[in-house]
Amino acid sequence: MHKEKKYKYIKPSCPRCGSLNTRAKEEISSIKCQHCGYPGHWRQFFEGQKERIEVQKLFNEGKLEGNPTLGQGKIVN
C-alpha cells in the first residue's frame, strides 16, 4: 500500500528580529517582516540557508543596519 508523505509547513522568520509575522511582497522571491519592516530574499527568512547565516552575521557585526520604519537595509563601513 502506498503511504502519503506528510509535509510540515515551516513558517519563515525574520533574520533581524526573529518575528514569525512575515508576508510575501510583490516580487515573487521577496518576503517582508511585518514587525520590523525588514525586506529580503526568501532564502534569508528560512533557518539553515546560507543567505540567512550571512545576513545575520552582518547584523551581529554591526555592518548591516536598517530603519524599521522604512524597511531599508544598508551596508555600514
Phi, psi and omega in degrees: 000140183277127177268139175274136177280135177256124180257135179266129178285129178255118180284129178292143178237149183293131178289341180275306187249348179084003181294143176268000180275078182239153180222150175290146177263184180299320178290142186295334184252014184247147177231148178231136177283128180280344181276305183253350177088006182291123175258149177187175177294148185302331181293338178287344187260002181241131180304141175088351179281141181302320181296322178294316180299316181294316182290325177293325177298318179295319177297314182296325179279353181078014180271349178230127177223162181209161177265111182303330181290316182271338182072025182258131175256148177215151178278133179251128179270000000 
